[in-house]
Each structure stands twice: as structure tokens, then as C-alpha cells.
Amino acid sequence: MPSSRRLIDDCFLHDKDRLRHQEALEILKSRVSPVSGKETVPLAQAAGRILAEAVVAPHDVPGADNAAVDGYVFCHADHAETGGFFLLQTRIAAGHPVETPLRPGAAARIFTGALIPPGADTVAMQEDCETHAQDGQSFVIVPQGLKPGANRRRAGEDLTAGTEIVVPGTRLRPQDLAAIASTGMAQVPVHMPVRVALMSTGDEIRRPGESLPPGGVYDSNHFLLRALLEEIGASVTDYGVLADDADTLQATLSQAAASHDAILTTGGASRGEEDHMVTALDTLGSRHMWQLAIKPGRPMSFGQIGDCVTLGLPGNPVAAMICFLLYVRPVLSVLGGGAFLEPRRFQIPANFAVAAKKPDRREFYRGILERDSDGRTVVRKFDRDGSGLITGLREADGLIEIPEAATEVTEGQLVDFLPFAEFGLSPR
């Protein structure tokens, strides 16, 4: 880390002395690299996995010219001589070899996917044609106006032999699997899932189903983060809820670091007398990042214990989710062999106003898409800012990002909107 950016031990420093959002991303990018091993899995089990080696087309796809529609195949140059009146020579179905070339002036009944016979180059759709019987023979009348090669799929039209279909580091989507399957490949090399130890902290935290003491809080963060981790294909170990005890935290962190690629914690990330997480992490390893000039999520931390990455999230659910999406998700993607994932931003008119925003701090509001009176898509800010309000996460379509330099938001101005779909989450 550059000497101008020291580790911040005073939680009361002004935001201008904290790491800005982009600075935090650059630190994360510079510090993490792939750690997961590789394995080969059947294509049916590869959805959502990160590809470990390039997939190259072993042959053309399709392998030969074939019909794109059900209809009649003929040589376009013959149309002028026959006047579109073709003798039906044969019938060609998909999956069957073409036995003989098409004779001049003849056509063949053909079905979608069937091979184009030698001597033919154009397919007329069946609904545009008319069949006719004469003197014991069958004919088809093909209308004028078709271009040469119409309704014909050419060999290699989709993929040519040697084409790199999917690059290493790609999280395999259904359409990627379809492309790989079209080449006949039955297995693919993928990275093994990143092993993540997940733990909550706090004497007040209880798991659902347990009795809640006075001042107690149910552990919503665990279920939020576990689902987010599983969305990206991580292998999760639940370490439960840890008490606010320095020795317990240190022993558990040490044990988890020995057998996991990353540790993800929530709570205890500040510098209160009962916030022991940062101290325990510093005792066992090193901290590369702590205290960000963002809202919500200021006490987000990043470090390592040996070869295990540590990621500490705030205890409030909204801050925990936003920090996960912005920082944890891209880190775990890289650890698992993927790219450093950053969301695309879409500029949308604001259907709200903020009279005074603190400068030198990037803020993320929960945003709800809606239509204004003119039918335009606009984004409205969730009306409450509390970082413990899970309702805002449920009702939002994504995040509104307000940069450090801004000191206000006026209604109608364009703001950056990050849809939750950019983070791989389903829309509401």
C-alpha cells in the first residue's frame, strides 16, 4: 500500500482520511489472485462454475449446410428455366445422409436441420409453396422473389473449427453450455469452488428458532450472506455466532484460516471496547484495508491470515449486503479463477432530491425503478436511510451511486444506477 495511505486506527477520523471507493477496489485488485484448484466435470454439472481452460471448437458448427426451415430445396439458378415448376425428386429428413445429388430442374422436400443435397442451394418455406400432381409425378411450385441461399444454414455459420468458444475465467451460463454442447464436448475443466468460512459475531446475536434475550437480535446476516455466497458457487462452512471474546475469536479465526480460502465475518468491525474482530485479525495476520469513505459500509475490512483472505463486513444488514456486492463478490470471483467483477452503471433520471450530501464520501442509496407521468423510467430513493432496514433491500431494484464530489441531488438529474441484476441477483 502506498505510504500516503496508512492503515487507519482512529475510527473518528474524517471521511477525507478514509479510503475512497475506487482506492479500495484498486487495493483489492492488486492483492488477490486465483487460489482454487481445477477439476473436470460433466457438462450437466457445469452451470455456474468458472471455466479453468479455454474451450475451442474441434470442428465447424454446423458441420454441413442444412435447411433452416421445413420446405423445398432447389438450385436457385434453375428457377428461371423451370418458371418455378420443379419435379419433386426425393424427401430429405434431418439426421439422414443425402444419397444422391439433386438433378437439374428438380427439387426435394426437406425438413429443418436436414442436409442440403449437392446441386441445391436455396430453401423455400413450405407455406409459400404449392404441390401439384401430373401424369403420376409430383411437382412443387416455388414462388419468385427468393434470394440465392435463402433459408440455408451454412457449415461453420455459428462456429468454425479452432474458434475459442469460452475463455478461461468465465462463469458458465446456460448459453455457454449450449455452445459447448453444440461441439459434442461432454466434459469441461472448471475451478473448484472457493472455500469460505462464514461467521457472525456478537453476544446479542441469536439464530432463528432460539429464544431471544432482552436486547437480542436474530442473525439475518448469516442467511443473507450464505445465500449470496451460494449464488456465486462458493462452498460455505458455517462457524455459527461467535461471542464478543478476544480469545474465542482468535482461536476460531486461526482454525478457519487453516482450511479455507477466505473468511467472511459480520460485526465487531469497529473499534469499540467490545469489537474484538479487528484486533484478532491484526494479531493473527495483516490488514490491507479498513475504514472506507462510503455510506453505508464504513468499517469494511480486508486482510489475510497466512494464505487465507479475511473480509470483515459491518453488522448492519444493508451495509453488509452492499459491501458484499461491491467488494466481497469480486474478490471471491478472482480467488475462484474468475474476473474481478464490477457492475455496469446506467444513468437514469432521479425521481427524488437530496438537499445536502456530505462531500468526500460515496453514498449508495437503495433505488426503486418506476415510471413518471411522461412514461419515462426514473429511479426513486427508498425513503429511509437506516442501514438496518432490510425492507429497503427487498423493495429495491438496485443501488443509486452518488460520487464523492456531489453535495446534493436534484430531481431530474441523471444518477448512476446499479441494477441488482448486475450482481447476479434476480429482479423482484
C-alpha positions as CSV (number, residue, x, y, z in Angstrom):
1,M,0.0,0.0,0.0
2,P,1.4,3.5,-0.8
3,S,2.9,5.3,2.1
4,S,0.3,8.1,1.7
5,R,-2.4,5.6,2.6
6,R,-1.7,4.3,6.1
7,L,-3.8,1.9,8.0
8,I,-6.4,3.8,9.9
9,D,-6.7,3.1,13.6
10,D,-8.8,6.1,14.6
11,C,-12.5,5.5,13.8
12,F,-13.3,9.1,14.3
13,L,-11.1,10.5,11.5
14,H,-13.0,12.5,8.9
15,D,-14.0,10.7,5.7
16,K,-11.4,12.5,3.7
17,D,-8.8,10.5,5.6
18,R,-10.5,7.2,4.8
19,L,-10.1,5.1,1.7
20,R,-12.3,6.1,-1.2
21,H,-14.3,3.5,-3.1
22,Q,-12.0,3.4,-6.1
23,E,-8.9,3.2,-3.9
24,A,-10.4,0.2,-2.1
25,L,-11.1,-1.5,-5.4
26,E,-7.5,-0.9,-6.6
27,I,-6.2,-2.4,-3.3
28,L,-8.4,-5.5,-3.7
29,K,-7.4,-5.9,-7.4
30,S,-3.7,-5.7,-6.5
31,R,-3.8,-8.2,-3.6
32,V,-5.9,-11.1,-4.7
33,S,-5.2,-13.9,-7.2
34,P,-6.7,-17.3,-8.1
35,V,-6.2,-20.0,-5.4
36,S,-8.7,-22.7,-6.2
37,G,-7.7,-26.0,-7.8
38,K,-9.1,-27.5,-11.0
39,E,-11.3,-30.4,-11.8
40,T,-13.2,-31.8,-14.8
41,V,-17.0,-32.1,-14.5
42,P,-19.8,-33.4,-16.8
43,L,-21.4,-30.6,-18.8
44,A,-24.6,-31.2,-17.0
45,Q,-22.9,-30.2,-13.7
46,A,-21.0,-27.2,-15.0
47,A,-23.7,-24.4,-14.8
48,G,-22.4,-21.5,-12.7
49,R,-18.9,-23.0,-12.5
50,I,-15.8,-20.9,-13.5
51,L,-14.1,-22.3,-16.6
52,A,-10.4,-23.2,-16.0
53,E,-9.2,-23.7,-19.6
54,A,-10.3,-22.3,-22.9
55,V,-12.9,-24.3,-24.8
56,V,-12.1,-24.5,-28.5
57,A,-14.4,-25.7,-31.2
58,P,-13.0,-29.0,-32.6
59,H,-15.0,-28.7,-35.8
60,D,-17.4,-26.5,-37.7
61,V,-20.8,-25.9,-36.2
62,P,-23.0,-26.7,-38.0
63,G,-20.8,-29.3,-39.7
64,A,-22.5,-29.1,-43.1
65,D,-25.0,-26.9,-45.0
66,N,-28.6,-27.6,-43.8
67,A,-32.1,-26.3,-44.0
68,A,-33.3,-23.6,-41.6
69,V,-37.0,-24.3,-42.3
70,D,-39.4,-27.0,-43.4
71,G,-39.9,-26.6,-47.1
72,Y,-38.5,-27.4,-50.6
73,V,-34.8,-27.2,-51.6
74,F,-33.7,-26.4,-55.1
75,C,-31.0,-24.8,-57.2
76,H,-31.8,-21.1,-57.4
77,A,-30.3,-20.8,-60.9
78,D,-32.9,-23.4,-62.2
79,H,-35.8,-21.2,-61.2
80,A,-35.7,-19.0,-64.3
81,E,-35.7,-22.1,-66.6
82,T,-38.5,-24.0,-64.8
83,G,-40.6,-21.0,-64.1
84,G,-40.7,-22.2,-60.5
85,F,-42.3,-25.6,-61.5
86,F,-40.0,-28.2,-60.1
87,L,-40.2,-32.0,-60.2
88,L,-40.1,-33.5,-56.7
89,Q,-37.1,-35.9,-56.7
90,T,-36.9,-37.0,-53.1
91,R,-37.6,-36.4,-49.5
92,I,-34.8,-35.4,-47.1
93,A,-35.2,-35.7,-43.3
94,A,-32.9,-34.4,-40.5
95,G,-30.4,-36.9,-39.3
96,H,-30.2,-38.9,-42.5
97,P,-27.5,-38.8,-45.2
98,V,-28.1,-37.4,-48.6
99,E,-27.8,-40.3,-51.0
100,T,-27.8,-38.6,-54.4
101,P,-27.3,-35.1,-55.8
102,L,-30.3,-33.1,-56.9
103,R,-30.9,-33.3,-60.7
104,P,-31.1,-30.0,-62.7
105,G,-34.7,-28.7,-62.6
106,A,-35.7,-30.9,-59.6
107,A,-36.5,-30.0,-56.0
108,A,-36.7,-32.1,-52.8
109,R,-39.0,-32.0,-49.8
110,I,-36.7,-31.0,-46.9
111,F,-37.1,-30.6,-43.1
112,T,-35.4,-28.3,-40.7
113,G,-31.9,-29.4,-39.9
114,A,-31.7,-31.8,-42.9
115,L,-28.6,-31.7,-45.1
116,I,-28.7,-29.6,-48.3
117,P,-28.0,-32.0,-51.1
118,P,-25.3,-31.4,-53.8
119,G,-26.7,-29.4,-56.6
120,A,-29.1,-27.3,-54.4
121,D,-28.5,-24.0,-52.6
122,T,-31.9,-22.5,-51.6
123,V,-34.9,-23.5,-49.5
124,A,-38.4,-22.2,-50.0
125,M,-40.7,-22.3,-46.9
126,Q,-43.5,-24.9,-47.2
127,E,-46.2,-22.4,-46.6
128,D,-45.1,-20.3,-49.6
129,C,-45.2,-23.3,-52.0
130,E,-47.9,-25.3,-53.7
131,T,-47.7,-29.0,-54.6
132,H,-49.1,-30.4,-57.8
133,A,-49.5,-33.9,-59.3
134,Q,-49.4,-34.6,-63.0
135,D,-49.0,-37.8,-65.1
136,G,-48.3,-39.8,-62.0
137,Q,-45.5,-37.4,-60.9
138,S,-45.3,-34.9,-58.0
139,F,-44.3,-31.3,-58.6
140,V,-43.9,-28.2,-56.4
141,I,-44.5,-24.6,-57.5
142,V,-41.9,-22.3,-55.9
143,P,-42.8,-18.6,-56.0
144,Q,-40.4,-15.9,-57.3
145,G,-38.5,-13.5,-55.1
146,L,-36.3,-15.7,-53.0
147,K,-32.7,-14.7,-52.8
148,P,-30.0,-17.3,-53.6
149,G,-29.1,-19.2,-50.4
150,A,-32.3,-18.3,-48.6
151,N,-33.2,-20.4,-45.6
152,R,-29.9,-22.2,-45.7
153,R,-27.6,-22.6,-42.7
154,R,-24.0,-22.7,-43.9
155,A,-21.4,-25.0,-42.5
156,G,-19.4,-23.2,-39.8
157,E,-22.0,-20.4,-39.7
158,D,-22.2,-20.5,-35.9
159,L,-18.6,-21.7,-35.1
160,T,-15.6,-22.5,-37.2
161,A,-13.1,-25.2,-36.2
162,G,-10.5,-23.6,-33.9
163,T,-12.7,-20.8,-32.6
164,E,-12.3,-20.1,-28.9
165,I,-15.8,-20.5,-27.7
166,V,-15.4,-19.6,-24.0
167,V,-12.4,-18.0,-22.4
168,P,-10.9,-19.1,-19.0
169,G,-12.4,-17.3,-16.1
170,T,-15.9,-17.3,-17.5
171,R,-18.7,-18.2,-15.1
172,L,-20.6,-20.7,-17.3
173,R,-24.1,-19.5,-18.2
174,P,-26.8,-21.6,-19.9
175,Q,-26.0,-20.1,-23.3
176,D,-22.3,-21.0,-22.8
177,L,-23.2,-24.6,-22.0
178,A,-25.3,-24.7,-25.2
179,A,-22.4,-23.5,-27.3
180,I,-20.1,-26.1,-25.7
181,A,-22.6,-28.9,-26.1
182,S,-23.1,-28.0,-29.8
183,T,-19.5,-29.1,-30.4
184,G,-20.1,-32.5,-28.8
185,M,-17.9,-31.9,-25.7
186,A,-19.3,-33.8,-22.7
187,Q,-16.9,-32.5,-20.0
188,V,-15.3,-29.2,-19.2
189,P,-12.4,-28.2,-16.9
190,V,-13.5,-25.8,-14.1
191,H,-12.1,-24.3,-11.0
192,M,-13.1,-25.9,-7.7
193,P,-15.4,-23.8,-5.5
194,V,-13.8,-21.2,-3.2
195,R,-14.0,-22.4,0.4
196,V,-15.5,-19.7,2.6
197,A,-15.7,-19.8,6.4
198,L,-18.8,-17.7,7.4
199,M,-19.2,-16.4,10.9
200,S,-21.3,-13.9,12.8
201,T,-20.2,-12.1,16.0
202,G,-21.9,-10.5,18.9
203,D,-23.2,-11.5,22.3
204,E,-26.6,-10.2,21.3
205,I,-26.9,-12.3,18.2
206,R,-29.1,-15.4,18.1
207,R,-30.1,-17.8,15.3
208,P,-33.8,-18.0,14.3
209,G,-35.5,-20.7,16.4
210,E,-33.6,-19.7,19.6
211,S,-35.1,-17.7,22.3
212,L,-34.3,-14.0,22.1
213,P,-33.0,-12.3,25.3
214,P,-33.7,-8.7,26.1
215,G,-31.7,-6.6,23.6
216,G,-31.1,-9.7,21.4
217,V,-31.2,-9.7,17.6
218,Y,-31.8,-12.5,15.2
219,D,-28.9,-13.3,12.8
220,S,-30.4,-12.2,9.5
221,N,-26.9,-11.6,8.1
222,H,-26.0,-15.3,8.1
223,F,-28.9,-16.2,5.8
224,L,-28.3,-13.1,3.7
225,L,-24.6,-13.8,3.2
226,R,-24.9,-17.5,2.9
227,A,-27.4,-17.1,0.0
228,L,-25.2,-14.6,-1.7
229,L,-22.2,-16.9,-1.3
230,E,-24.1,-19.8,-2.8
231,E,-25.3,-17.6,-5.7
232,I,-21.6,-17.3,-6.8
233,G,-20.9,-21.0,-6.2
234,A,-18.8,-20.8,-3.0
235,S,-18.5,-23.7,-0.6
236,V,-19.7,-22.4,2.7
237,T,-18.7,-23.6,6.2
238,D,-21.0,-22.2,8.9
239,Y,-19.0,-21.3,12.0
240,G,-22.1,-20.0,13.8
241,V,-22.3,-17.0,16.1
242,L,-19.1,-16.1,18.0
243,A,-19.2,-14.4,21.3
244,D,-17.5,-11.0,21.8
245,D,-14.5,-12.6,23.3
246,A,-11.0,-11.9,22.0
247,D,-9.6,-15.4,22.8
248,T,-12.6,-17.2,21.2
249,L,-12.4,-15.0,18.1
250,Q,-8.7,-15.6,17.7
251,A,-8.9,-19.3,18.1
252,T,-11.8,-19.7,15.7
253,L,-10.1,-17.4,13.1
254,S,-6.9,-19.4,13.3
255,Q,-8.7,-22.7,12.8
256,A,-10.8,-21.4,9.9
257,A,-7.8,-19.9,8.1
258,A,-6.0,-23.3,8.1
259,S,-8.7,-24.9,6.0
260,H,-10.4,-22.2,3.9
261,D,-9.6,-19.8,1.1
262,A,-11.5,-16.9,2.7
263,I,-13.1,-15.9,6.0
264,L,-16.2,-13.7,5.9
265,T,-17.3,-12.1,9.1
266,T,-20.0,-9.7,10.1
267,G,-20.0,-7.4,13.2
268,G,-17.2,-6.4,15.5
269,A,-15.6,-4.4,12.7
270,S,-15.4,-1.1,14.5
271,R,-13.1,0.0,17.4
272,G,-15.5,-0.2,20.4
273,E,-14.4,-1.9,23.6
274,E,-16.4,-5.0,22.6
275,D,-15.4,-5.0,18.9
276,H,-12.5,-7.6,19.0
277,M,-12.6,-8.7,15.4
278,V,-10.1,-6.2,14.0
279,T,-7.7,-6.8,17.0
280,A,-7.9,-10.6,16.5
281,L,-7.2,-10.2,12.7
282,D,-4.2,-8.0,13.4
283,T,-2.8,-10.4,15.9
284,L,-3.0,-13.4,13.5
285,G,-2.3,-11.7,10.2
286,S,-2.2,-8.4,8.4
287,R,-4.8,-5.9,7.4
288,H,-4.6,-4.2,4.0
289,M,-7.8,-2.2,4.1
290,W,-10.1,-0.8,6.8
291,Q,-12.4,2.2,7.1
292,L,-13.9,3.3,3.8
293,A,-15.3,6.7,2.8
294,I,-18.6,5.2,1.8
295,K,-22.1,5.1,3.2
296,P,-23.3,2.6,4.3
297,G,-20.4,0.3,5.0
298,R,-17.6,2.4,6.5
299,P,-15.9,-0.3,8.7
300,M,-15.4,-2.8,5.9
301,S,-12.1,-4.6,6.3
302,F,-9.8,-6.7,4.1
303,G,-6.7,-8.6,5.1
304,Q,-5.1,-12.1,5.4
305,I,-4.2,-14.8,7.8
306,G,-1.4,-16.7,6.1
307,D,-2.8,-17.6,2.7
308,C,-6.4,-17.1,3.7
309,V,-8.1,-13.9,2.8
310,T,-10.2,-12.2,5.5
311,L,-13.2,-10.0,4.7
312,G,-14.9,-8.2,7.5
313,L,-18.4,-6.8,6.9
314,P,-20.4,-4.3,9.1
315,G,-23.0,-5.8,11.3
316,N,-26.0,-3.9,9.8
317,P,-27.7,-5.9,7.1
318,V,-27.9,-3.2,4.5
319,A,-24.2,-2.3,4.9
320,A,-23.3,-6.0,4.9
321,M,-25.1,-6.6,1.6
322,I,-23.8,-3.5,-0.2
323,C,-20.2,-4.2,0.9
324,F,-20.6,-7.8,-0.2
325,L,-21.8,-6.9,-3.7
326,L,-19.2,-4.1,-4.2
327,Y,-16.1,-5.7,-2.6
328,V,-16.5,-9.3,-1.5
329,R,-18.1,-10.7,-4.6
330,P,-15.3,-9.5,-7.0
331,V,-12.6,-10.8,-4.5
332,L,-14.2,-14.3,-4.3
333,S,-14.6,-14.4,-8.0
334,V,-10.8,-13.8,-8.5
335,L,-9.9,-16.3,-5.8
336,G,-12.1,-18.8,-7.7
337,G,-10.4,-18.2,-11.0
338,G,-12.8,-15.6,-12.4
339,A,-12.6,-12.0,-13.3
340,F,-12.8,-9.1,-10.9
341,L,-16.5,-8.4,-11.2
342,E,-17.5,-4.8,-11.5
343,P,-21.1,-3.8,-12.3
344,R,-22.2,-1.6,-15.2
345,R,-23.8,1.7,-14.4
346,F,-26.9,3.0,-16.1
347,Q,-27.7,6.7,-16.0
348,I,-31.3,7.3,-15.0
349,P,-33.2,10.5,-14.0
350,A,-33.6,10.9,-10.3
351,N,-37.2,11.0,-9.0
352,F,-36.0,12.3,-5.7
353,A,-33.8,15.1,-4.2
354,V,-31.2,15.2,-1.5
355,A,-30.7,18.7,-0.2
356,A,-27.3,18.2,1.5
357,K,-24.9,15.3,1.0
358,K,-21.6,15.1,2.8
359,P,-18.7,15.6,0.5
360,D,-15.7,13.3,0.2
361,R,-17.9,10.2,0.7
362,R,-19.5,7.9,-1.9
363,E,-23.1,7.1,-1.0
364,F,-25.2,4.1,-2.1
365,Y,-29.0,4.5,-1.8
366,R,-31.5,1.8,-2.4
367,G,-33.2,2.6,-5.6
368,I,-36.6,1.7,-6.9
369,L,-37.4,1.9,-10.6
370,E,-40.7,3.4,-11.7
371,R,-42.4,5.4,-14.5
372,D,-43.0,9.1,-14.3
373,S,-46.0,11.0,-15.7
374,D,-44.4,11.1,-19.1
375,G,-43.8,7.3,-19.2
376,R,-40.0,7.6,-18.7
377,T,-38.1,5.2,-16.5
378,V,-36.9,7.1,-13.4
379,V,-35.4,5.9,-10.1
380,R,-36.7,6.7,-6.6
381,K,-34.7,6.6,-3.5
382,F,-36.0,4.3,-0.7
383,D,-37.4,6.9,1.8
384,R,-35.4,5.7,4.8
385,D,-31.6,5.5,5.1
386,G,-31.1,3.3,8.1
387,S,-28.5,0.5,7.4
388,G,-30.5,-1.9,9.5
389,L,-33.7,-1.7,7.3
390,I,-33.9,-4.9,5.4
391,T,-37.2,-3.7,3.9
392,G,-35.2,-1.3,1.7
393,L,-33.2,-4.2,0.2
394,R,-36.3,-6.2,-0.5
395,E,-38.1,-3.3,-2.2
396,A,-35.1,-2.0,-4.2
397,D,-34.3,-2.8,-7.8
398,G,-30.6,-1.8,-7.3
399,L,-28.3,0.8,-5.9
400,I,-28.1,4.5,-6.7
401,E,-24.5,5.6,-6.6
402,I,-23.7,9.2,-5.6
403,P,-20.0,10.2,-6.1
404,E,-17.7,11.8,-3.5
405,A,-17.8,15.2,-5.2
406,A,-21.6,15.6,-5.1
407,T,-23.1,17.7,-2.3
408,E,-26.7,17.4,-3.4
409,V,-29.0,15.5,-5.7
410,T,-31.7,17.4,-7.6
411,E,-34.8,15.9,-9.0
412,G,-34.4,15.1,-12.7
413,Q,-30.6,14.9,-12.8
414,L,-29.0,11.8,-14.2
415,V,-27.7,9.5,-11.5
416,D,-25.8,6.2,-11.7
417,F,-28.0,3.2,-11.1
418,L,-26.6,-0.3,-10.5
419,P,-29.3,-2.9,-11.0
420,F,-29.2,-5.9,-8.7
421,A,-29.1,-8.0,-11.9
422,E,-25.6,-6.7,-12.5
423,F,-24.6,-8.6,-9.3
424,G,-26.3,-11.8,-10.5
425,L,-29.4,-11.3,-8.3
426,S,-32.9,-11.9,-9.6
427,P,-35.2,-8.9,-10.0
428,R,-38.1,-8.6,-7.7
